[in-house]
Amino acid sequence: MPADWFESAYLGTPPWDIGRPQPAIVRLAETGQITGAVLDIGCGTGENALYLAEQGFAATGIDGAPTAIEKARAKAKGRALEVRFELADALDLSVPEGQFDTVIDSGLFHVFSDEERPRFRDSLGRVLRSGGTYFLMCFSDQEPGDWGPRRVTQAEIRSVFSGAWRVNYIQPSAFDINGGQAQAWLASISRS
């Protein structure tokens, strides 16, 4: 989907902007799977990164929609939390001063085309340290109907993250959305 579509979505309240962190992200933090410096890639209005900052993590959020970043920064200021929110293109990330130990993705991967997915993987590889973990949460091919984003299969995830990457697990999960839930895959993927 084009970036301007997301920008216009944030002028209102998109279905995925639920005003709190995704329960799957909370469980990852509570079980100690999220570690070190964290990047929330495709952070939207920042609820996941803000939650992680509340838990004591050094959190950064990036998104391609300026309005989403403005809203995230306002939330951080209002909650007196130290979270860096930056406008960035997830397909073309530059190497940061320090790489991240953990990258979380709550609903970004499934918007990329087949051609964009390798570019995203390579871009991700520039910001995630060797041995770091990427947590991918995307719409699942188990979600019925055709509402919402493209569905993703486990085989597609494994195909994109091969070579210098190791898929630790892919398990069924769900996105909380305004008005209900949507079936998701939650994957833990490590960079060699």
Number of C-alpha atoms within 10 A of each C-alpha: 10 9 13 12 10 18 16 14 16 19 10 10 12 14 13 17 20 15 13 13 18 20 14 16 21 15 12 15 16 11 8 8 13 23 16 13 17 24 25 25 26 24 27 31 30 32 21 24 31 29 20 22 18 16 13 12 19 19 26 23 28 26 25 21 24 20 20 27 25 16 16 26 22 14 17 20 12 9 11 10 16 18 23 18 25 19 16 18 17 19 16 13 17 13 13 10 7 10 18 24 19 23 27 24 21 26 19 19 22 21 17 17 11 11 8 12 19 16 17 18 17 14 18 22 20 16 21 24 18 16 14 21 27 27 22 22 28 28 26 23 15 14 17 10 7 8 9 10 15 16 19 19 15 15 9 11 20 16 12 15 19 13 9 10 19 16 17 10 14 17 11 12 19 20 22 20 15 13 9 9 13 18 19 25 24 24 23 19 23 21 19 13
